[in-house]
Amino acid sequence: MALKVVKFGGTSLADAEQFKRVADIIKSDPSRRYVVASAPGKRFKDDIKVTDLLYQCYRMIKNRENIDEIYAVIKDRYNGIIKDLGINFDISGELEYIKNAMLSHSGRDFAASRGEYINSIILAKYLGFDFIDAENVIFFKENGTFDEEYTNSMLAEELKLHEHAVIPGFYGSMPNGTIKTFSRGGSDVTGALVARAANADIYENWTDVSGMKMADPRIVNDPDTIETVTYRELRELSYMGASVLHEDAVFPVQKAGIPINIRNTNCPDEKGTMIVASTDNYDSKHVITGIAGKKGFTSITIEADNMNSTLGFGRRTLEILEENEVSFEHLPSGIDTMSIVLNTEHFEPHRDKVLTTIARKMQPTCLSVEDNLSLIAVVGRGMVKVKGTAAKIFDAISEADINIRMIDQGSSEINIIIAVEEHDFEAAVKAIYNKFAIK
Ligand code: ASP
């Protein structure tokens, strides 16, 4: 029988109603054997995530403030879930122990991790599954980096002992036994690790959206959902700002060739988005897979006579950036010109030194800098095969009366990147989306 690892995010486990939906989803498919749980998230717009309440407790203890009131809010959330689920379970001993441990300065990561710990104990009880504490199966090294191979073997051993289990997301332990968390949203990573260790056929990541959208819904009204995206496309889109999964959640499953399916707990019948290692197929209706972009870029343009035939011009210019610890994003060049596109925030502290050094060492005939640029990536594995995709993108932009400041087609041919001024960003994304949208 197929084996599925399912991870449920904070909004999917925010209250008893959501717990019930989650249980229905799990129980409807016997292959959903291993469950990774987040801490209770927001129930409504201005609600506070339990993880944030726990961070708040930690800060208050550090400032020697009293946490009784805020801790009572955390207790109420868990007790409310237990009561509304109608299970006979007393969590007060655990909650008291955690409060005392926090008061005895057990650390920031310990505090933050207790949200998933308690939620997973409750979920395991409700489902009748075993509970596996992440501190015994997810390991970090002395230097704080994640110990992937040790974790994989220990986790695989432990999972073999359980037919069904709930594992809290987000944290593991250091060699000295103290708790350490991944960065925020890290339950996605735990889910991926469990999927790899269990050798799962699929990693289902259940959240509150029906998959990944072709464009940012804050810019484009009701964009289509991406049905299938490859890991490479996902990386290009995520790098340019599309957020769907924790960045580190991709590598463990990618390595093992396990597909990820992003699903919506509130609309379980929808197929969501499949993230796969590779596929030659693409949806011929959607030649492009997605559009993502970011603001906050600067371009340095250098002109020099005979740049093209001057040996080492490019290398020496880039060396100046390297010496100043500035990395570049893109490097479009012409015969006697080269432009370097940089992240403005990273460039800012080194701006003067980099520019004066380029002026002195490279002796350009012209050196200009342009700020307030945005980059838009149009990503799609179908682009390699379908003629006219670039033409369509440029048509869309020119019809919207927007000036393109730079064009860069990645050598992988799965993306075309254009730069436009920041004030044109939203209009450009909309124009491109509408050009490719199925009417
Ligand atoms: N609860 C943690 C957070 O809010 C981890 C997670 O939900 O993935 O970041």
Boltz pocket constraint, residues with backbone or C-beta under 6 A from the ligand:
constraints:
  - pocket:
      binder: B
      contacts: [[A, 9], [A, 10], [A, 38], [A, 39], [A, 49], [A, 51], [A, 52], [A, 112], [A, 115], [A, 169], [A, 170], [A, 183], [A, 184], [A, 185], [A, 186], [A, 187], [A, 188]]
      max_distance: 6.0
